[in-house]
């Protein structure tokens, strides 16, 4: 008898999904007293498209004047597409694509709520010289614009009846929703144009460009013209309207809530939303933006108008890059749970996220991001799964610290202090949980040490494995990732967080919790301990610590590729055994103790940091640290290219990397205003 010993299949054990924090939402209405008023606004919460808006209902507390934004996961959307010409071929312009090679685009002004100006007046007004230049290069003599309205929830939209009783007015669409009530969409234009439409029924809003292009393609083959089919699916939840006209052409689109069936009331409402009335309101909003910009940043008279223009564009692109996302994060399963192929994640609870995005064409999603379909369509698959062991810099504490500091220095009114106090009391339980998560998941072997988790310790194709979670992706850390690492920047972030939590506790008069955070902040600010763990007395610089060797290189090797075929690739080669040591690379990480004010003013080490910054052989270059100077490289690149860039070449200062990048590049506004933290 033959006995066969087979390892039993290990059962896949999925980890328990931690439920949301058992505490009321920060902005629940019962926390407020007084009368409430609801208003409908449209906001540009779809940063991944050239022009897209989302309906939102804002509840205003009349007593405390606190805005509570009640967005719905499946709301009413609208947007604009157009047909461009590149290399003699027609292309649909809708989703922000770097490959479109547009001369320029982006918000020049934006207040983050209900006003924005992108490139040209209104939606690329072709009567303006700058816009006409762009359109002439992008299009033929006839311009094809496609305005659409879509209901994410699948609610059917009604196709308008064409001309209305009002001169030069066309009813495009109508509908009704619980959050918006009954509404109509009107087109107003005194110019001649050709009109076509198409209606679609689908829940896949993110591939709307493909649906429109497919419809146009069928028509082009059938009748030889670029026009929509003038047909609609039954009960469509997307309506697309094509407006074809000769340049110059001008039209206004008005969204009208149908609170009254009176024709005169509707006409009055439309007139208030278009033409001279709209122009006047836009000019008023423009002045409010300019006045608040100057009031907030107090730009020096020494700055020229070009620099201030770039500052406004940086702020406008930052605020105009705020997006609303809703979905379920996909969380990677750890190897210990024995995940089966194709089932390597668990989905967290449905959640919403309102956040700024770093770059509309390259990174059009938040980095505490979710699985909203439109965002997911622009995310490389390798970045979809989230890892609960990996953390990102807790930069929110910079804002919280500024709020508490402002209260201490009497920068706020009594009403504003009350609002901030209410927010901090409701937020504290979440901030406390967040800090404790960082303090446990990112901790190192020794007390008061931390390291960014998630570095690949098995890679053979990277010279120095990246630390993507740190935000400084390819900053050279220890050559061999291990749990012995001490990351200097994360230690400084944790000091900021602990010190901020201590200040918040003091403000809220919670002495027990405040004392605990105070002790943590004191430990992380211990200058002798900091130097013992991270300072190199020979170079006078602060470094990471880990298992490291400098003798690592990439060499060409024949390796086995998919299918068993050999291929030639650059493979990592280690020429010297790594040892535990300081990692001798001077860069931004080295400056974190200086930026965090952890160096006593009387210490010689402080002067040494200034020497390192000003040394042309180390950190100081014409386009390195000074690329954020208030009058030099960012401004000149914006004037030359029309974009803010992710990086700037250290030798020539030329912008590179992701264009329309308003992550850290927008810090130029604070540099220009010389608004530095004085706490």
Buried (B, 14 or more C-beta within 10 A) or exposed (E): EEEEEEEEEEEEEEEEEEEEEEEEEEBEEEBBEEEBEEEBBBBBBBBBBBBBBBBBBBBBBEEBEBBBBEBBBBBBBBBBBBBBEBEEEBBBBBBBBBEBEBEBBBBBBBBBBBBBBBBBBBBBBBEBEBBBEBBEEBBEEBBBBBBBBBBBBBBBBBBBEEEBEBEBBBBBBBBEBEBBEEBBBBBBBEEEBEBBBBBBBBEEBBBBBEBBBEBBEEBEEEEEEBBBBEEBEEEBBBBBBBBBBEBBBBBBBBBBEBEEEEEEEBBEBBBEBBBEEBEEEBEEBBEEBEEEBEEEBEBEEEBEEEBBBBBBBBBBBBBBBBBBBBBBBBBBBEEEBEBEEEEBBBEBEEBEBBBBBBBBBBBBBBBEBBBBBBBBBBBEEEEBEBEBEBBBBBEBBBEBBBBBBBBEEEEBEEEBBEBBEBBBBBBBEEBBEBBEEBBEEBBBEEEBBBBBBBBEEEEEEBBBBBBBBBBBEEBBBBBBBBEBBBBBBBBBBBBBBBBBBBBBBBBBEBEEBBEBBBEBBEBBBBBEBBBEBBBBEEBBBBBBBBBBBEEBEBEEBEEEEEEEEEEEBBBBBEEEEBEBBBBBBBBEBBBBBBBBBBBEEEEEBBEBBEBBBEEEEBBBBBBBBBBBBBBBBBBBBBEEBBBBBBBBBEEEBBBEEBBBBBBEBBBBBBBBBEEEEEE
